[in-house]
Amino acid sequence: MEKLLNEYREQQCAKIDENLKIVRERINEAAIKSGRTAEDIRLMVVTKTIEPCFINHVIDNSGVTLIGENRVQELLSKKPKLHLDDVEVHLIGHLQTNKVRQVVGEVSTIQSVDRLKVAKEISKQSQKQGITTNVLIEVNIGGEESKFGTTIENAPDLCYQISELPNIKVQGLMTIPPICDDEKVLRQHFSDMKKLFIDIEYKKIDNIYMKILSMGMSSDYYEAILEGANLVRIGSSIFGARQY
Ligand SMILES: *Cc1c(COP(=O)(O)O)cnc(C)c1O
């Protein structure tokens, strides 16, 4: 049994290595097409539902330096088992205000801030701990009812409001675009995000930095990079389809 399990793990790890190589090649290709290089694009490996042994495999063997988790509970229970000495952890899933206290201090960036209430709580809990928490503003670029995120129109105001708060620093924007087969429409969403990113940067708001444009997942990271993403969040293209 033990032997079978080990063999299974080894096969899985070999597959993951292969997938990761392909993802990196495509990132490189899209980066060059967009007038940049692979070094300009940060790869986040999305580790939700993935067992720690596989996460540690990519950390130890493949130079992965950034991972993302969706749920506070899963993140906290997996964290002690992970080899995180040289790795940054971000929260990328929707965050309820009542979970903020548990996650502040456990991640370097919260990518899913979409309303003032949650930002205020992050600020308050960070102040209590004497730290500053980096956040991204999540934008619902397709205006979908089912998705979290602020609107394009509201994003600058939210930045102004957050800029008044202590111990929280906006570092950029994040989005999950609508599922869409039409490459043109998809690229338009990403390019709208890039435009918003530049618009907010030009406003030169105190304490608001537009450094990270987090967009692109397994199905659309190539297009996201072509339109200016500098951080892509990739799970299933590396680990295979998730089993919940
Ligand atoms: C799950 C998830 C991803 C990764 O999705 P894949 O399609 O598996 O690459 C990226 N971003 C967020 C916010 C996610 O929840």
The ligand as an SDF file (V2000), in Angstrom:
LIG
                    3D

 15 15  0  0  0  0  0  0  0  0999 V2000
   -8.9380   28.8510   -8.3240 C   0  0  0  0  0  0  0  0  0  0  0  0
   -8.4970   30.2210   -8.6480 C   0  0  0  0  0  0  0  0  0  0  0  0
   -7.4790   30.4400   -9.5870 C   0  0  0  0  0  0  0  0  0  0  0  0
   -6.8240   29.3340  -10.3910 C   0  0  0  0  0  0  0  0  0  0  0  0
   -7.7530   28.7540  -11.2510 O   0  0  0  0  0  0  0  0  0  0  0  0
   -7.2930   27.6890  -12.3720 P   0  0  0  0  0  0  0  0  0  0  0  0
   -8.3440   27.8070  -13.4060 O   0  0  0  0  0  0  0  0  0  0  0  0
   -7.2880   26.3730  -11.6960 O   0  0  0  0  0  0  0  0  0  0  0  0
   -5.9690   28.0810  -12.8410 O   0  0  0  0  0  0  0  0  0  0  0  0
   -7.0680   31.7450   -9.7960 C   0  0  0  0  0  0  0  0  0  0  0  0
   -7.6160   32.7780   -9.1290 N   0  0  0  0  0  0  0  0  0  0  0  0
   -8.5920   32.6070   -8.2240 C   0  0  0  0  0  0  0  0  0  0  0  0
   -9.1470   33.7950   -7.5250 C   0  0  0  0  0  0  0  0  0  0  0  0
   -9.0600   31.3230   -7.9610 C   0  0  0  0  0  0  0  0  0  0  0  0
  -10.0490   31.1620   -7.0740 O   0  0  0  0  0  0  0  0  0  0  0  0
  1  2  1  0
  2  3  1  0
  2 14  2  0
  3  4  1  0
  3 10  2  0
  4  5  1  0
  5  6  1  0
  6  7  2  0
  6  8  1  0
  6  9  1  0
 10 11  1  0
 11 12  2  0
 12 13  1  0
 12 14  1  0
 14 15  1  0
M  END
$$$$
